[in-house]
Amino acid sequence: MTAEVLILHTGGTIGMVPGPNGLAPAPGLQQRIEQQLGSSLALLPSFDLLEISPLIDSADLTPGHWQQLAALLAEHWDGYRGFIILHGTDTMAYSAAALSFMLGASERNVLLTGSQVPLGLPRSDAVAHLQAALQLAAGPRLGNVGLVFNNRLLNGSRLRKVSSQQFQAFDTPNAAPLAELNIRPLLHRERLLGERVASRHPREAAALNFQPGAVAMLCLHPSMPTALYDAVLADNNCKAVVLQSFGAGNIPSRDPAFNAFIKRAAARDKVVVNVTQCLQGGISPGAYAASAGLQEQGVLDGGDMTPEAAFCKLHWLLAGGRDTAAVIRDWALNLSDERTQL
Ligand code: ASN
């Protein structure tokens, strides 16, 4: 073992530098970390750093990147005590959820972090995030794939990016933080995955077959253009849909185009999952007449899962080669505390 922690740099603001068109990813982060963390490095766990190529703004994330991360984790799994994934904040919630499903109650600590201001620029939040992530990654087993951000450790399968401006950029609106990283860190052990769910070796994830475009998201709004429904139905690549419904799970029940969409999706073997577009609270099937009958028509209950987690769970289930019936069966599994258990 050369170092305790392996840092995988994927891109994102944390490692960006200002350029002619704005902030852009730049290689050579190891040197900049050494400069910026300075003398604190002697007090922190040792690390190696690998950069994926090309480094990306996380707005360019694809399911292929999850596969790439799984392969890197599998390759280096036995060589390090823990892993840090440096990632852009824009799609952090997706990658954190995807990794949560891939690893379950992970045998090794896998933590994501990033920043709102690049490392080395005035008022950057990057140094504190890196320092905290290094300490946690090399520490006792957490189980959860977690996000270290703004003095908190959050469950990776529950995340939402809630601010493009504030240093508190992330929240888990339906779950409490796993740890508060105060002067003395306060770890809520009872909130960790522990033995409640299975752990999976990243080798399994590396062997999955994530398909780009396999899952679509439809965010309902008044008077949806029917072309949106038609496009999803016509795309044979698209095997599942995350329906972001109103409030407690309600849909435009008087709209013939919507009702036809649900029927035709089932007829074409597409899995539809219902989650709320509200930030907090989840759906309550049966609470309103407007959503009655959805479950009878085969629409799956997404509970209080985030749209990002529902999207990634469907991708993960499909990447394992499951047919529609198996996706529907395994949708109910608790893989990483991604929803509140009833
Ligand atoms: N656009 C950046 C990214 O997601 C935002 C960030 O990292 N703060 O890569």
Boltz pocket constraint, residues with backbone or C-beta under 6 A from the ligand:
constraints:
  - pocket:
      binder: B
      contacts: [[A, 11], [A, 12], [A, 13], [A, 14], [A, 56], [A, 57], [A, 58], [A, 59], [A, 87], [A, 88], [A, 89], [A, 90], [A, 91], [A, 114], [A, 115], [A, 116], [A, 117]]
      max_distance: 6.0
